[in-house]
Amino acid sequence: MQCGARFTTYERREELPLVVVKRDGRREPFDRQKIMHGLVAATVKRDLDVAQLDRLIDDVEQKLRDGGVLEVPSKQLGEMVLLALKDVDGVAYVRFASVYRDFKDVDEFREELGRLENGQ
C-alpha cells in the first residue's frame, strides 16, 4: 500500500502597510493594538470577548485594504470603528464615542444617545 503525500502551496498577497494620518498631520503605522486598547476600555463589563473585537478590527482593516487605501485619516478610522461597534453593542459604542469624540458634558452624551436611538 502506497501512501501519497499532497503538498499545497499557499500564496499570500504582500500587503503594503497602512498609515494613519493624525489630526496634526503626523503619520503613524496602523496599529491594531491601539484600536484594541480603546475597544477593550469601551467594552468593560459587556458581554463581548476579545475574539469579537479582533474580528471587528479585521473587518475595518479589510474595508480599507479593499478600497485601496494606504493612508487613512485618524478621524475616518475612528468613525469606521464606531460604525462597526454600533452594530455590536450600543453601550460600548457610546463609551467609545465619548472618548473618541471627547464629550465635554452630559448634553453631548444625550445627543449621541439620540442619534443611536434614531439609527443615525
C-alpha positions as CSV (number, residue, x, y, z in Angstrom):
1,M,0.0,0.0,0.0
2,Q,1.4,3.3,-1.0
3,C,0.7,6.5,1.0
4,G,0.6,9.5,-1.2
5,A,1.6,12.9,0.2
6,R,-0.1,16.0,-1.0
7,F,1.6,19.4,-0.7
8,T,-0.2,22.6,-1.1
9,T,1.4,26.0,-1.6
10,Y,-0.4,28.9,-0.1
11,E,0.3,32.3,-1.6
12,R,-0.3,35.3,0.4
13,R,-0.5,38.7,-1.2
14,E,2.0,41.1,0.1
15,E,0.2,43.8,1.8
16,L,1.5,47.3,1.9
17,P,1.4,48.9,5.4
18,L,-1.5,51.1,6.2
19,V,-0.7,54.6,7.5
20,V,-2.8,56.6,9.8
21,V,-2.7,60.4,9.3
22,K,-3.2,62.1,12.7
23,R,-5.0,65.4,13.1
24,D,-1.8,67.3,13.4
25,G,-0.5,65.8,10.1
26,R,1.8,63.2,11.6
27,R,1.8,59.8,10.0
28,E,1.9,56.6,12.1
29,P,1.7,52.9,11.1
30,F,-1.8,51.4,11.5
31,D,-1.7,49.9,15.0
32,R,-4.2,47.2,15.8
33,Q,-3.2,47.3,19.5
34,K,-4.2,50.9,19.8
35,I,-7.6,50.2,18.5
36,M,-7.9,47.1,20.6
37,H,-7.0,49.1,23.7
38,G,-9.8,51.6,23.1
39,L,-12.3,48.8,22.3
40,V,-11.4,46.9,25.4
41,A,-11.8,50.0,27.6
42,A,-15.2,50.6,25.9
43,T,-16.4,47.1,26.5
44,V,-15.5,46.6,30.1
45,K,-18.3,44.5,31.8
46,R,-20.0,44.0,28.5
47,D,-20.7,40.6,27.0
48,L,-18.1,40.8,24.3
49,D,-14.9,38.8,24.0
50,V,-11.6,39.7,22.6
51,A,-12.2,37.5,19.5
52,Q,-15.2,39.6,18.6
53,L,-13.2,42.8,18.9
54,D,-10.4,41.3,16.9
55,R,-12.9,40.4,14.1
56,L,-14.2,44.0,14.2
57,I,-10.7,45.3,13.7
58,D,-10.1,42.8,10.9
59,D,-13.3,44.0,9.2
60,V,-12.3,47.7,9.4
61,E,-8.8,46.9,8.1
62,Q,-10.1,44.8,5.3
63,K,-12.5,47.5,4.2
64,L,-9.6,49.9,4.0
65,R,-7.5,47.5,2.0
66,D,-10.4,46.5,-0.3
67,G,-10.8,50.2,-1.0
68,G,-7.2,50.5,-2.0
69,V,-6.5,52.8,0.9
70,L,-2.9,53.2,2.0
71,E,-3.3,56.2,4.2
72,V,-6.4,56.9,6.3
73,P,-7.1,60.0,8.4
74,S,-7.5,59.1,12.1
75,K,-10.9,60.7,12.1
76,Q,-12.1,58.4,9.3
77,L,-10.6,55.4,11.0
78,G,-12.3,56.3,14.3
79,E,-15.7,56.7,12.5
80,M,-15.3,53.3,10.9
81,V,-14.6,51.6,14.2
82,L,-17.5,53.5,15.8
83,L,-19.8,52.3,13.0
84,A,-18.7,48.7,13.4
85,L,-19.1,48.9,17.1
86,K,-22.6,50.3,16.9
87,D,-23.7,47.1,15.3
88,V,-22.1,45.0,18.0
89,D,-23.0,46.8,21.3
90,G,-24.8,50.1,21.8
91,V,-23.3,50.8,25.3
92,A,-19.8,50.1,24.1
93,Y,-20.5,52.3,21.1
94,V,-21.4,55.3,23.4
95,R,-18.5,54.7,25.7
96,F,-16.1,54.6,22.7
97,A,-17.7,57.7,21.2
98,S,-17.4,59.6,24.4
99,V,-13.6,59.2,24.4
100,Y,-13.1,59.3,20.7
101,R,-15.3,62.4,20.2
102,D,-14.2,63.9,23.6
103,F,-17.6,64.6,25.0
104,K,-17.5,67.7,27.2
105,D,-20.8,67.4,29.1
106,V,-23.9,65.3,29.6
107,D,-25.7,67.0,26.8
108,E,-23.2,65.6,24.3
109,F,-24.0,62.1,25.7
110,R,-27.7,62.8,25.2
111,E,-27.2,63.9,21.7
112,E,-25.2,60.7,20.9
113,L,-27.8,58.5,22.5
114,G,-30.5,60.3,20.5
115,R,-28.6,59.5,17.3
116,L,-28.2,55.9,18.3
117,E,-31.9,55.6,19.1
118,N,-32.8,57.1,15.7
119,G,-30.5,54.8,13.8
120,Q,-28.2,57.6,12.6
